[in-house]
Amino acid sequence: MKRMGWIVLLVVAMAVVRLLWSSFSAAPEVPPDRGPAGIDFLIPPDYVVLELGEAGLDSVAARLRGAVDTQGRVSAIFTRSGDRIQLLVDAPGELIDERVVGKAGTVHRVLWPGPVRQRLDWARDHDNLDAPGMPPPDRRNPYH
């Protein structure tokens, strides 16, 4: 009788393992245009997209500065130190939308208002968008 108890326990354990295995292997993947937790990072269709690979903000700002004059609305997608970054530059709307997915999956978004050409010139020379004399950024939590 004791042996029968072990067999039942083994069968139940195997059933639980199989159920867990099938549950996790069938989990849907996050689409490539969305960040962690399905956060929507779609780029509006009227933006020209620059895929820049691994780059610093200074070189990205230089590329964007040249493209903004001819295109108006430009997006740059690049990585820096393992973070995936999108910069959406809306020159007519005077706004830079910075979207970052960190290598650990943390997501944050910063809206940089004000004259985008001046902000990009600053970023090209100083490797950051926080130009003096410009309106402060609006930091947002995309999870809320």
N, C-alpha and C positions, 0 to 999 in steps of 0.2 A: 504494500500500500504506500509506503514511503517513496518508493521508486516512481509510482504513478504521479505523486505530487510534484516531483522534480520534472517530469515530462510535461505536465500541464504548465508549470512555470516557464519552462523553456519555450514551449509553443506560444504562450502569451507574449513573452519577451521578443520573440522573433516577429510576431505580428505588429507589435508596437514599433520596432525598428523599421520594418517595411513601410508602415504608415507614415512615419516621420520622413523617411528617405523619399518617398513619392511626393510628399507635400512640398519639400524644399526643392526638389528637382523640377517640379512643375511651376514654380514661382515665375511670374512674368519678369522679363528684363525691363529696365528703364529705357525708354526710347532714347536715341542719341541726341535729340534736340531738347532733352529735358535734363535738369540737374537732379540731384538726390531728392528723394521723396516726390518725384514727379513735378518739381517746380518748373514752371514754363519759362524757358529761355529762348523762345522763338525770336527770330530777327524779323522785323517788319519787312514786307516785300519791296518797299521803295528804297531800301538801303543797299549800297554797294558793299560787298563783303570782301575783306582782305584776310586771308589765312596766312599767318606769319610764323607759325611754329614757335620755337623757344626764342624769346626776345625780352629785352629790357624795355621799360616804359619810355625811356629816352628815344630809342630807335623807332618804337611803335608811334610815338607822338610825331616824330619827323615824317614818317610815311603818311599818317593821318592828316597832318597839316597840308601836305601837298595835294592829297585827294579831296579834302574838304572844299578847296577853292573851285574845283571843277565839278564835283559831284553833289555837294550840299549835305547829303546824309550818307555817312560811311560807318561801317562796322569793322572792327579789327578783332580777330580771334587769335589768341596766342597763349603760350604757357610761360610761367616764370617760377622757378624753384618748385615745380610740381603742381602749382596752382593753374587752373584753366580760367582764363580771363577773357571777357568780352567787353569791348568798349563800343558803345553806340553813340556816334557823334552826330548831333542834329544841329547844324550851323544855323538854319533859319529859325529854329526854336530856341537857340542859345542854351543847349543842354548836352552834357555828356553823361550817359548812363553806364556806370561801371558795374559789371556783374562778375562775381568771383566764386568759383567752386574750389575750395582748398583741397589739397591732396588727401586730407582726412575726411572729406565729404561736407565740411562746413560751408554754408552758403551765405554770402552777404551781398548787398547791393547798395551802391552809393550814387546819388544824383548830384552832379556838379553843375549848378546853374551859372549863367553869365556868359560873356563873350568867349566862344570856344576857341577861336584862333589865338587869343592871348593866353588862354589856359594851356593850349597845346604847345605854344612857344615856350612857356615856363617849364612844362613837363619835359620837353626836348632837352632843355639846358640843366634841369635839376632832378630829373627822374621821379617826379611826383606831380600830381594835379593840384595840389593845395597852394595855388598862387596867391601871393599877398595882395590885399586890396580887392579881392574877388568875393562874391557872396559865399557864405559857408556851405559846406556840403550837407545834403539831407541823407542820413544813413538809415537804411530800411532793413527790416527783418522779413525776408520773403516767406517765412513760415507762417506769418500772421496775416 
